[in-house]
């Protein structure tokens, strides 16, 4: 009987040991899964923040591409110190469009190098000079007329009909307000 009496105790003891081992294995895997879950959540958050950052960069890049034309157009309103010659060519190029002659006589840079003053002499008909001044005023550059000295010369006879056309001369001093040194 002794043996039969020991069998339930051994069986109970083995069951308890199996239960303890199973419980510790369960706890080990539960912690491992929990740690992996936390790590995967952290990686997912990092992935989402990186995705948001990349989307933000892409949107910013798309925005820059959308306004590139506007930016280029805006930059044409400002003359860089390296763009003085194209600016002067632009001003002189307006004269033939109005039928007058224009010549740049001086280009002065202020002492602090923030202002550009251009002196010009123009000659032609009053109508042509008026159109030239209008084109200058409506040019893409922001200009301030410092001085305008307008003089009329004697008229010139044209043909046999004795039509007299007056010739006008203007001496201009223009300050370029949109000058970027």
VMD Tcl script that draws the C-alpha trace (Angstrom):
set ca {
  {0.00 0.00 0.00}
  {2.79 2.17 0.52}
  {3.52 2.27 -3.12}
  {0.04 3.16 -4.04}
  {0.08 5.90 -1.51}
  {3.30 7.36 -2.99}
  {1.99 7.33 -6.55}
  {-0.48 10.21 -6.07}
  {2.21 12.23 -4.30}
  {4.73 11.64 -7.09}
  {2.10 12.35 -9.64}
  {1.10 15.51 -7.82}
  {4.72 16.53 -7.45}
  {5.43 15.92 -11.15}
  {2.30 17.81 -12.11}
  {3.31 20.69 -9.90}
  {6.82 20.72 -11.40}
  {5.37 20.58 -14.91}
  {3.02 23.41 -13.97}
  {5.91 25.51 -12.58}
  {8.08 24.90 -15.64}
  {5.15 25.69 -17.94}
  {4.38 28.82 -15.94}
  {7.99 30.07 -16.16}
  {8.14 29.23 -19.88}
  {4.85 31.10 -20.31}
  {6.24 34.11 -18.39}
  {9.45 34.03 -20.43}
  {7.57 34.00 -23.75}
  {5.03 36.54 -22.48}
  {7.84 38.98 -21.57}
  {9.63 38.32 -24.85}
  {6.43 38.97 -26.80}
  {5.71 42.06 -24.68}
  {9.25 43.39 -25.28}
  {8.96 42.67 -29.01}
  {5.56 44.39 -29.05}
  {6.99 47.50 -27.36}
  {9.96 47.49 -29.72}
  {7.72 47.09 -32.76}
  {5.52 49.97 -31.54}
  {8.63 52.14 -31.11}
  {9.86 51.19 -34.60}
  {6.41 51.91 -36.04}
  {6.38 55.35 -34.39}
  {9.84 56.05 -35.81}
  {8.70 54.83 -39.21}
  {5.58 57.04 -39.08}
  {7.57 60.10 -38.00}
  {10.07 59.47 -40.80}
  {7.20 59.04 -43.27}
  {5.64 62.30 -42.07}
  {9.00 64.05 -42.35}
  {9.51 62.74 -45.89}
  {5.98 63.75 -46.87}
  {6.64 67.20 -45.44}
  {9.85 67.49 -47.44}
  {8.06 66.31 -50.58}
  {5.26 68.85 -50.06}
  {7.83 71.59 -49.47}
  {9.70 70.56 -52.61}
  {6.43 70.56 -54.58}
  {5.60 74.01 -53.19}
  {9.00 75.33 -54.20}
  {8.53 73.89 -57.69}
  {5.06 75.48 -57.92}
  {6.33 78.94 -57.03}
  {9.61 78.69 -58.98}
  {8.14 80.68 -61.88}
  {6.81 83.34 -59.52}
  {10.16 83.44 -57.73}
  {12.03 83.91 -61.00}
  {9.61 86.66 -61.98}
  {10.04 88.32 -58.58}
  {13.82 88.19 -58.88}
  {13.62 90.07 -62.18}
  {12.34 93.05 -60.21}
  {15.62 93.27 -58.32}
  {18.94 94.10 -59.89}
  {21.90 92.36 -58.33}
  {25.25 94.12 -58.31}
  {26.36 91.56 -60.91}
  {23.30 92.41 -63.08}
  {24.02 96.09 -63.65}
  {24.91 95.66 -67.33}
  {21.67 93.78 -68.21}
  {19.73 96.44 -66.30}
  {21.41 99.22 -68.32}
  {20.87 97.27 -71.56}
  {17.18 96.92 -70.65}
  {16.85 100.66 -70.12}
  {18.71 101.50 -73.32}
  {16.68 98.86 -75.18}
  {13.46 100.74 -74.42}
  {14.57 103.74 -76.50}
  {14.38 102.18 -79.98}
  {10.89 100.91 -79.17}
  {9.71 104.50 -78.80}
  {11.69 106.01 -81.67}
  {14.16 108.03 -79.60}
  {17.84 107.81 -78.80}
  {19.07 107.16 -75.28}
  {22.56 107.05 -73.87}
  {23.71 106.20 -70.37}
  {26.07 108.97 -69.27}
  {26.88 107.92 -65.72}
  {26.48 105.06 -63.28}
  {27.14 105.87 -59.62}
  {27.10 103.50 -56.69}
  {26.46 105.09 -53.29}
  {29.16 104.98 -50.61}
  {27.31 102.26 -48.68}
  {26.80 100.35 -51.97}
  {23.03 100.08 -51.50}
  {21.85 102.54 -54.16}
  {22.56 102.76 -57.85}
  {22.08 106.10 -59.64}
  {22.04 106.16 -63.45}
  {22.38 109.30 -65.55}
  {20.94 109.32 -69.08}
  {20.57 111.65 -72.01}
  {17.69 111.10 -74.42}
  {16.50 112.95 -77.47}
  {13.55 112.62 -79.80}
  {10.00 113.75 -80.26}
  {7.88 114.71 -77.29}
  {5.57 111.77 -77.94}
  {8.50 109.32 -78.13}
  {10.07 110.71 -74.95}
  {6.74 110.49 -73.13}
  {6.39 106.83 -74.17}
  {9.99 106.17 -73.06}
  {9.33 107.68 -69.62}
  {6.14 105.64 -69.34}
  {8.02 102.45 -70.21}
  {10.68 103.31 -67.63}
  {8.03 103.93 -65.01}
  {6.36 100.60 -65.79}
  {9.57 98.61 -66.05}
  {9.96 95.61 -63.75}
  {12.51 97.55 -61.70}
  {11.49 99.94 -58.97}
  {12.88 103.31 -60.07}
  {12.84 106.78 -58.57}
  {13.33 109.76 -60.85}
  {15.75 112.04 -59.01}
  {16.06 114.64 -61.72}
  {14.44 115.29 -65.06}
  {15.69 118.22 -67.16}
  {13.61 118.56 -70.33}
  {14.53 121.05 -73.05}
  {13.10 121.79 -76.45}
  {15.34 122.45 -79.42}
  {14.36 124.30 -82.53}
  {12.02 122.48 -84.87}
  {13.16 120.65 -87.95}
  {11.40 121.16 -91.30}
  {10.25 117.96 -92.92}
  {9.72 117.86 -96.65}
  {8.25 120.60 -98.78}
  {5.11 121.05 -96.67}
  {6.98 123.08 -94.04}
  {5.92 120.79 -91.21}
  {7.98 121.59 -88.16}
  {8.69 118.79 -85.67}
  {10.20 119.85 -82.39}
  {13.11 117.90 -81.02}
  {13.28 117.43 -77.28}
  {16.20 116.49 -75.02}
  {15.89 115.03 -71.54}
  {18.66 114.59 -69.01}
  {17.57 112.00 -66.46}
  {18.90 110.90 -63.09}
  {17.29 107.64 -62.02}
  {17.79 105.84 -58.70}
  {17.31 102.09 -58.77}
  {15.39 101.33 -55.56}
  {15.32 97.58 -56.12}
  {19.10 97.23 -56.10}
  {20.54 94.33 -54.11}
  {24.28 94.73 -53.44}
}
mol new
graphics top color blue
foreach p $ca { graphics top sphere $p radius 0.5 }
foreach p [lrange $ca 0 end-1] q [lrange $ca 1 end] { graphics top cylinder $p $q radius 0.2 }
display resetview
